[in-house]
Amino acid sequence: MSDCAVGVSNMATAKANHLPALALNVIRPALVEAKLLTDKHARDAVYVVTLTEELRSIEEKIAAMEEALQLVLQQEDALAQEKASRTPQNGPDANWIRAKSSELSRRLRRIEQSAKSE
């Protein structure tokens, strides 16, 4: 393995080791906020766009953690993930945001369980 690959591997492991702090301090509160999205807030276009961007950022972080921990998604999870990832044609709405938040919460729980068992 090259020095670069070892460095990347060590960085991924370090990131995975900091999972509890990241999950508790950053990701969980954002997912809870998304799940509690009210219809009133859903009518605020700027709020919806901001929340959508935050969910996509969280999804990237979770994907990186899954890769670092070498988690294999089950087929049904992959299909659910693909379905939830699709943004409605007329833009994200409250239902999409809540569904995406639930999907990311499930993936985060799987990561946390995997990290505990290692």
Backbone hydrogen bonds, N-H to C=O, Kabsch-Sander energy under -0.5 kcal/mol:
donor,donor_aa,acceptor,acceptor_aa,energy
6,V,2,S,-2.4
7,G,3,D,-2.3
8,V,4,C,-2.4
9,S,5,A,-2.5
10,N,6,V,-2.9
11,M,7,G,-2.3
12,A,8,V,-2.5
13,T,9,S,-2.3
14,A,10,N,-2.4
15,K,11,M,-2.5
16,A,12,A,-2.3
17,N,13,T,-2.2
18,H,14,A,-1.1
18,H,15,K,-0.6
19,L,16,A,-1.4
22,L,18,H,-2.1
23,A,19,L,-3.4
24,L,20,P,-2.7
25,N,21,A,-2.6
26,V,22,L,-2.0
27,I,22,L,-1.9
28,R,23,A,-2.8
30,A,26,V,-1.2
31,L,27,I,-2.3
32,V,28,R,-2.6
33,E,29,P,-2.4
34,A,30,A,-2.0
35,K,31,L,-2.3
36,L,32,V,-1.8
37,L,34,A,-1.4
42,A,38,T,-2.2
43,R,39,D,-0.9
43,R,40,K,-0.8
44,D,41,H,-1.6
45,A,43,R,-1.0
48,V,44,D,-2.4
49,V,45,A,-2.5
50,T,46,V,-2.5
51,L,47,Y,-2.8
52,T,48,V,-2.5
53,E,49,V,-2.4
54,E,50,T,-2.1
55,L,51,L,-2.3
56,R,52,T,-2.2
57,S,53,E,-2.1
58,I,54,E,-2.5
59,E,55,L,-2.4
60,E,56,R,-1.8
61,K,57,S,-1.9
62,I,58,I,-2.8
63,A,59,E,-2.5
64,A,60,E,-2.1
65,M,61,K,-2.2
66,E,62,I,-2.9
67,E,63,A,-2.3
68,A,64,A,-2.6
69,L,65,M,-2.4
70,Q,67,E,-0.8
71,L,66,E,-2.6
73,L,71,L,-0.6
78,A,74,Q,-2.3
79,L,75,Q,-2.1
80,A,76,E,-2.3
81,Q,77,D,-2.7
82,E,78,A,-2.3
83,K,79,L,-2.4
84,A,80,A,-2.6
85,S,81,Q,-1.8
86,R,82,E,-1.1
91,G,88,P,-2.1
97,I,93,D,-2.5
98,R,94,A,-2.5
99,A,95,N,-2.5
100,K,96,W,-2.9
101,S,97,I,-2.3
102,S,98,R,-2.2
103,E,99,A,-2.3
104,L,100,K,-2.5
105,S,101,S,-2.2
106,R,102,S,-2.2
107,R,103,E,-2.2
108,L,104,L,-2.5
109,R,105,S,-2.4
110,R,106,R,-2.0
111,I,107,R,-2.1
112,E,108,L,-2.7
113,Q,109,R,-2.6
114,S,110,R,-2.2
115,A,111,I,-2.8
116,K,112,E,-2.0
117,S,113,Q,-1.6
118,E,114,S,-0.7
